[in-house]
């Protein structure tokens, strides 16, 4: 029996909630017993990726279709030229994205909402402390662990959940792909619970969504998402910073050099256009 879009989403939400509860209980117990342990934080992060992201995506695909690999868009070969173009787009967007990140972080709510702003910034500080603890000390071993957990596993899990399942549920349900891409990008950003990084993360999520839409392969956004995370990790490690501390790379485009920002926007737009044209040709 074919499931309706509503039924598909009900299954997806229920499975995601179960995974969230399992992850929350296991991770909470672990971190309550070892509150300042990098190892415990890493185990909790792995549990989170598996139970909150990967398993709900796979189980949902198995329930809603007889061809789960096709549904998740993981049955197509990786198109190397598109991967290279997508990575070039990620690099080209750096100055413009840094400016947007800076503007978003400098936002201030009205005086009447000062209490809310304080609470939101406290959440951001706590998230930065968690990331710092997760990254551990400045060693090669920790760098490799961070690449695997924060870079590869998190990138894979988030794309499988948000683009592979959430977005595909919408597009296979005949919802306009652009509406699906931006809806998923907004939810993707909101679920990170970082208001002062909401806009750039939404744009990044939309970029991943368009990569799936143009390439028809989830492996493209998975690779680029992982590459984005790994670049962040390596920059933090190279400059000896953690959490939300900035590196020289983070300041490109924020120093008033509008020429760099304009070139960044033009190059990124051009690369996205080329990727889109390749979809039409393919």
Number of C-alpha atoms within 10 A of each C-alpha: 5 8 11 11 15 11 12 19 18 13 17 22 15 13 19 22 15 14 22 19 15 16 21 17 11 15 21 14 13 16 17 10 11 13 13 13 15 20 15 19 22 21 18 21 18 20 20 22 24 18 22 24 23 23 18 26 27 17 15 25 24 15 14 21 15 10 13 19 15 15 18 27 21 17 15 13 12 16 12 10 11 20 19 13 16 24 20 16 22 19 16 21 21 21 26 22 25 19 21 19 19 18 15 16 16 10 11 11 12 10 9 8 10 12 11 13 18 12 11 16 15 12 15 19 15 13 17 16 15 16 18 17 20 26 27 19 16 15 11 10 11 16 19 15 16 22 22 16 21 24 23 20 19 24 23 24 25 22 30 27 25 22 32 29 26 24 27 26 24 21 17 12 14 11 14 11 18 14 13 21 26 19 17 22 25 18 15 23 21 16 10 12 14 18 19 20 19 22 21 20 22 20 17 20 26 23 22 25 28 21 27 23 21 20 24 19 21 25 25 27 29 25 21 23 25 24 18 18 19 22 15 18 21 16 17 22 20 12 14 13 17 23 19 14 12 13 17 9 14 18 14 18 23 19 10 10 11 14 11 18 22 14 15 21 19 13 17 22 15 13 20 19 13 15 22 18 12 14 15 10 7 8
